[in-house]
Amino acid sequence: MNTPPLLYLNSEEVRRALPMPDAIDAMKRAFIQLSTGRVVLPTRQHIDVSGENGTALIMACHSGEQKLFSVKFITLFDNNRNLGLPLIQAIVILSDAISGVPLAIMDGGSLTAIRTGAASGAATDILARSDAHLVAIFGAGVQARTQLEAVCSVRPIRQARVFDPNPAQADRFAEELSKRVGLPIERAKSPAQALIDADIVCTATPSPIPVFQDYELPPGVHINAVGSYKPQVSEIPPDTVCRARVVVDHRPSALEEAGDLLIPLKQGRINESHFSAELGEVLTGRAPGRKNSEEVTLFKSVGVAIQDLCAAWRALENARSRKLGVELPR
């Protein structure tokens, strides 16, 4: 058996190897696999470093359909902003699941941002109104950037607004992203201003409390909530969660980590059936999506390892065909 080369992809090479339309397609495949029981997905391991305001996560996965393993080691340190470093640092390893041979090592920060945005793109494609054209972005970091890129890939977005507690960061976001996606982007002075006439809302913040008020939401809006991944943290108001049609990436993970949903659940305002639909089930028609133009829909994602696996495999395929990356000696 000829052993394939071990390929290393840095951050820029990951971005070049994984354009957003390819990433969205990979996420749809990932969620369908997950919801049809073709994935082994161990519980994500958390290592909190409270003295440094940091968390390390270990995320592993096996795809029987694709015959692949993946593992990601990812850290999130709040103080990185003061050091001029990205919040997220990560590495992903992809291996063959027949022989166990490692196939690729790649930057996990870029991969995580792209696949997280692409998951929201997949959700927006199936849950947002077809005429949605104005998007409100909460947060102005790396994750927020790919959120905007993703929704622009699946809807005819004509205008965007960004709100961030740091006005300078929001201004940089507006300037950089308006050039990248070819849209006018306005910095909103308040959450309420960001939400005026919004059709799609993306929240990608480290905020431990809701970033807007429920009454500020327009009717018929679709929300992608990707920032919170701890049971005590919530970006979305409980009132919004209670009245929205909620779709999750993975039900068991949501029950462990999705504070946006667990907080109103513990308050007795909803039960588990309120967020029983997975995105893969909606994609395959086994669960309903949007019912009418006035309904509020909410995609709550905490991130699951099959997203990393499918994104890494698509990046590897593209990198091989486009001759990207560096072959490492074994």
Secondary structure, DSSP 4 states (H G I P E B T S, - for coil): -PPPPEEEE-HHHHHHH--HHHHHHHHHHHHHHHHTT-EE-PPPEEEEEGGGTEEEEEEEEEETTTTEEEEEEEEEEGGGGGGT--SEEEEEEEEETTT--EEEEEEHHHHHHHHHHHHHHHHHHHHS-TT--EEEEE--SHHHHHHHHHHHHHS---EEEEE-SSHHHHHHHHHHHHHHHT--EEE-SSHHHHHTT-SEEEE----SS-SS-GGGSPTT-EEEE-S--STT--SS-HHHHHHSEEEES-HHHHHHH-HHHHHHHHTTSS-GGGG-EEHHHHHTTSS----STT--EEEE----HHHHHHHHHHHHHHHHHHT-SEEEP-
